[in-house]
């Protein structure tokens, strides 16, 4: 399987253009000047730490480009249906865990409330 050649700077610019951020705002958010941001758009490769910071600011998983291959069925599915970033999936998993714990706490309280209701009914009846 051949790896896809990625021009990451162009991908970053494409994603930025889909956000309400200006180049100046984007540059400030990653602690760079406007000119340095434009230089990023020209880069074919980029430091992984900087790419992670950019992905965080733009809420986008740029690393997913490097996981794809030309014959990847996942790439086709993503193009057809869209996809969530790793960060979004992690956020949803965390939310599911919080909701599960909240449901468990509620379920623990239900027998107590039923018992209290029966006790009250006996006293008033």
Helices and strands as residue ranges (DSSP letters): H 8-17, H 23-29, H 34-42, H 48-58, H 64-67, H 73-81, H 86-124
